[in-house]
Amino acid sequence: MKTILVTGGAGFIGSNFVRLLLGTKADYHVINVDKLTYAGNLSTIDDIMDHTRHTFVHGDIADATLIEELFSRSRIDIVVNFAAESHVDRSIEDPSVFVRSNILGVQILLDAAKRYQIEKFVQISTDEVYGELGETGYFTEQTPLNPSSPYSASKTSADLLVQAWHRTYGLNTNITRCSNNYGPYQFPEKLIPVMIYKALQNTPLPVYGDGSNIRDWIHVYDHNQAVLQIMEHGQSGRVYNIGSSNECSNLTVVKTILDILGKPHSLIEFVTDRLGHDWRYAIDARRLRNELSWTPQYSFQDGLKQTVDWYLEHQSWWKDLLENQ
């Protein structure tokens, strides 16, 4: 049985990845490390806490002592690093937290991975490292890195560290850069869950600028299926873009949520745009599709309807999180 260290496994994407591993891979044991900040909560993994192939550790990847203890105590075969401070607005308010988690934490993990000669290190990055696009074109794995925010700058730094450990020390690595995720268990400060919550409360839905900013949306299940394929079969040293070709403006997303919930568009309220707000992201995922035969399963319309339904059925989960902020 292989041991997979999943960091950030009590957060949105990480917890869904842990569920995928436990549900489909009987020969994997998961060590799940999470700092349990605002975006990681035990309630998010309550259903898998007692799983026989799941071990939860409350800890910080930037704690070198803790990471050393984990690697020395367990034979870790693979690291999948989801752990990151990820909210752009918070990075603008306090960049230092992002530097500690997203850069120092990655370096500590890489050092341990090299020292204990693990099989593979997978760094979960973001399409935001590329900056922004104009009206046409797509991000490819060869697109120059051009981050706009403290968050994306910290993720870019981490990517460069991972590439350096591969080239200098021969560590088997992959980097994944994904478009905007949505789906179950997303922390209720991100666009889609925020809009669902506010629409249910019949309160104004704040939209940055004129709402024309475009993102390429992917269901968290499709993202994690891609990560699993890359973890098991990705070529050493490769970067893989993950996207499902679902470009949509923020305004269209918000209007669609209101339509699903039967709420009026008059609830939309335009607010001052975010500092350094990239206008458009779009992913070219041909490398992933061609090399690893990955295809997304969810259309955006179906996935968004499923997501809204999930939040309606799990209101106690996100209401508790909002009350405890």
N, C-alpha and C positions, 0 to 999 in steps of 0.2 A: 504493500500500500504506500502511495506517495503522500507526502505532506506538503500542502500548499499554504504558504503564509499569505493571507489576504489582509492588507492594511486598509483602514477606513471601511471595514466591513459592517459597520453599524450605520453607515450613511446610505443615501439613496441608491446610487449605482452599485456600490460595493455590497450592500445587503442583498440586492437582487442577484448579484453574481454568486454570492455564497449559496443562495437558494438553488441556483442553477446547478452548481457543483454537487450539492448534496442530493439533488433530485435526479441527476442524470449520470453521475460518476461514482459508482460504488467502490472504486479502488482509490479514492482520494479522501484523505483526512484534512480538514480545514482548521488552521489556527487563525483566528479572527482577532486582529488587534485594532482597537479604536480608542481615541482619546476622549470620546463622548463630549464633544463641544456642542454648540448650538445645532450642528447639522448631523450629529451622530447620537442616537438614542437607543437605550435598551428596548424600548417599546417597539422599535423598528424590527428587532430580531427576536422578539418574544416567542414567536412560533418555532424557532429553530434552536433556542438556547440549550435545550436538553437533548439535542440530536447526538447520537453516539459517535458520529464522525465530525463533531464540531466542538472546538475549544475556544472560548472567548477569553481574551486578555484585555483588561482595561489599561491602556498605556499610550505613550506618545512616541512616534517614530523618531523624534528629535532627542529622545532620551537614550544616549549611547549605552548606558549601563543596562537598561531594560532590553534593548535589542541584542546585546551580547549574551545576556542570560537566556533569551529565547533561542538563539542559534546554538548555544552550547548545550542546552537541555534537550533540544529536539533536532532530529535529522531533517532539516528543511530542504526540500528538493527544488521548489519553485517559489518565487516571490511575485505577487501581483500587487502593485502599489496604486491603490485608489486614494490613499490618504492625502488630503490636500485641503487647505483653505480655498474656497472656490467662488465666493460671492464678490463680484466686481465692485459693487458699491462699498462693501466693507474694506476692500483693499485700498480704495481711494481714501477712506477715513483713517486707516492704520496699516500701512504697508509692512511694518516690522513683523507682525504676526505671520504674514504670508512668506516672508523671507525665511523665518525659522522653520515653519512646517514644510514649505514647498521646495526649499533649497537645502538647508542644513539636514532636514529629515531624510531627504533622498540620498545625500552623501553618506550619512550614517548607515542607511540600508545597503548601499552599494559596497561600502567597506566590509560589512558583515558578509554579504553575498560572495565577495571575492575571497575573503579569509576562509570561509567554509566551503568554497568551491561548489556552489549550487548549480543545478542544471540550467536554469533560465531565470532571468529577471525581466518582468514586463512592467513598463512604466505607462500608466494611464495619463495621457496628456490631453490636449484640447486643440481644436481648430483655431482658437484665439491667438495662438503663437504666430500665426501667419499675418495678423493684422486685419485689414479689410480689403474687400473687392469693390470694383466698380460695378457697372450694370451688367457686364458680361464676364465670362471666365470662371474658373474653378480652382480651388486649392489642390495642388498635387503634392506629392511627397518631396518634390524638388523646389517648391515655392520658397523663396527666401523668408527667413523668420523676421517678423517685423511687429513685435507686440506693442499694444497701445496703452494698456493699464498696468498698474503694479501687479495685479493678479497674473495677467498673461506674461509679463516679464519674468515673474518668478517661475512659472511653468516652462518658459523657454530656457531659463537657466538650468532647470532640472533636466530637460531633454539633452542639453549639451553635456551635462555631467554623465548621463547614461551613455551617450555616444563615446565620450572619452574613456570610460571604464571598459567599453567594448574594444576600442581601438588600442588602448594602452595595455590593458591587462588580459584581453581575450575573453572577457565575460560575455556569455551568451545572452544577448538582450534583444528586446523588441520595444518599440515605442508606438503607442496607438494615439491617433489624434482624431477625436470624434466631434461631430456636430452636436447641436443642442439636444439633450435628452428630455424625455417626459415619460410619465408612467406612474405606477404605484410607489408609494413611500417617498415621494420627493418632498423635501423640507418646504413647509408653507411660507417661504419668502421668495421663491422663484416665480417666474411669470405665470405659468399655468395654474399652479395651486393657489397663488394669491388671487388671481382673477376668479377662480371658482369660489373661493371663500367670500370675497367681497360681493360677488353676484348673489350668493345665497343670503347675504346680509342686506341686500338691496342698498348698498353703499357705493359711492363713486369708485370706478375702476381706473386707477391712474395709468396713463400711457405716456411714455417719454416722447417729447417732441411732437411730431405729427403721426407717429406710429408707422412710418414707412420703413423702418429698419427691418432688414430681411435676414432670417435665419433658416438653416437647413435642419429640419426636425427629424429625430429618430426615436423610436420607442426603445425604452431601456432593455427590453427583452432582446431586440435585434442587436443592440450594441453589445450586450453580454455574450450572445452567441458568437459574435465576431471576435471578442476578446478570447473566448475559449478556443476557437479555431487557431488564433494567432499563438496563444500559449502552447498549444499542442503541436502545431505544424508550421509556425512562422519561421522564415529563413533568418538565421542569426544576423544580428545587426540591422535588420530591416526596420524602417518606419512604415506603418500602415495607416492610411486614412480610412475612417469609418463614417459613412453617410448613406442615407437612403433616398436622396434626390427628392426631398420634400421641402422645397423652398416656399416660405410663406412670410408675409409681413407681420409684424407684431400686432398691428391693427386687425388684420384678418383673423389671426389666432383668437384675439379677444372677442371679436364679433361672433366667431364660430362657437366659442364657449357660451356666450349669451344666448345664441340660437338653440343650442342643445338644452340649456336650462330653461328656455322659454322666458328669458328676461329681455327688457328693451335695450336697444343700443344707446339710448339716452343716458344710461348709467356711465358711459365712457367719459372720462375727464382727462384732457391733455395737460401734461405738466412739463416743467422745465427739463430739457434734455440732460442726460447724464454726461459728465465730463469725459471727453475722449471716446464717445460712443461710436464704435465701428458701425458702418452703414449696412454692409452685406457680407455674409459668409455663405459659401457653397462648396461642397466637398466633391472631389473626383475620387471615387473609391474603386477604380478599375483594377488597381493592383490587388486589392483584397478579393474582389470578385473573381479575377482571372486565376490568381495563384492558389487560393484556398476555397474556391467554389462557394463563397458566401453570398446569400441573397437575403434581403430583409423580408419579413413575413407580414408586417403591418403597413397598410396604407395610413396616411396621416389622418384621414377622416375617421376610419375605423378605430385607430389607436387612440385618438383624442376622445371619441365617444366612450371607449372602454375606460379611459383614465377618469373622465368625469363621473362615470358610474361608480368606479372604485372609491373616489373621494366621497360620493354620496353615501356609500355603504360603510365607510370607515371614518365617519365624522368624529367619533370619540378620540381616534388616534391623533388627528391633526389639531383638534380643538385643545387637547391637553398640551400639545407642544406650544401652541400660541399663547396659552395662559401661563406657561412656565418660562417664557422668554424673559 
